Amino acid sequence: MKTPGHFGNIAGAIGQENADASANQTTQQQVVAQATSLRDQISGVSLNQEAVTVMQFQQAYQATSQVLTVLSNLTSTLINLIQPF
């Protein structure tokens, strides 16, 4: 027959295992958070820098478009000047 002290020992051991598992879980969560933070610092993308880059490309595209429009107009004008009356 089991004594009440035996069940108390079992309950105590289970409680200690539960406390150890909780501590291990907390430690692992901290390690994951630190690893994620380090990863983001190394390979993170700055949204502000990306927005600046997109705006630069947009401005370059618009400038190129204007140059091509001027060239098209000049070409049309030259063709009209060269054509016989």
C-alpha positions in Angstrom: 0.0 0.0 0.0 1.3 3.5 -0.9 1.7 6.0 1.8 0.5 9.6 1.6 4.1 10.7 1.6 4.8 8.7 -1.5 2.1 10.5 -3.4 3.4 13.8 -2.0 6.9 12.9 -3.4 5.4 12.1 -6.8 3.4 15.4 -6.8 6.6 17.3 -5.8 8.6 15.7 -8.6 5.9 16.5 -11.1 5.8 20.1 -9.9 9.6 20.4 -10.2 9.5 19.0 -13.7 6.7 21.5 -14.6 8.8 24.4 -13.2 11.9 23.2 -15.1 9.9 22.9 -18.4 8.5 26.4 -17.9 11.9 27.8 -17.3 13.3 26.0 -20.4 10.4 27.3 -22.5 11.1 30.9 -21.3 14.8 30.5 -22.1 14.1 29.2 -25.5 11.6 32.0 -26.3 14.3 34.5 -25.3 16.9 32.8 -27.5 14.4 32.8 -30.5 13.7 36.5 -29.9 17.4 37.4 -29.7 18.1 35.4 -32.9 15.2 37.0 -34.7 16.5 40.4 -33.6 20.0 39.7 -34.8 18.7 38.4 -38.1 16.6 41.5 -38.7 19.6 43.7 -37.9 21.8 41.9 -40.4 19.4 41.3 -43.2 16.5 43.7 -42.4 15.1 45.9 -45.0 14.8 49.6 -44.3 11.3 50.6 -45.6 12.4 54.2 -45.7 15.4 53.4 -47.8 13.4 51.2 -50.1 10.8 54.1 -50.6 13.6 56.5 -51.5 15.0 54.0 -54.0 11.5 53.5 -55.6 11.1 57.3 -55.8 14.5 57.6 -57.5 13.6 55.0 -60.1 10.2 56.7 -60.7 12.0 60.1 -61.3 14.5 58.5 -63.6 11.7 56.8 -65.5 9.8 60.1 -65.8 13.0 61.9 -67.0 13.6 59.2 -69.6 10.1 59.5 -70.8 10.4 63.2 -71.3 13.7 62.8 -73.2 12.0 60.2 -75.5 9.0 62.5 -76.0 11.4 65.3 -77.1 13.3 63.0 -79.4 10.0 61.8 -81.0 8.9 65.4 -81.5 12.3 66.3 -83.0 12.2 63.3 -85.3 8.7 64.2 -86.5 9.7 67.8 -87.1 12.7 66.7 -89.1 10.7 64.3 -91.2 8.2 67.0 -91.9 11.0 69.4 -93.0 12.6 66.8 -95.3 9.4 65.8 -97.0 8.9 67.4 -100.4 6.2 69.9 -100.6 
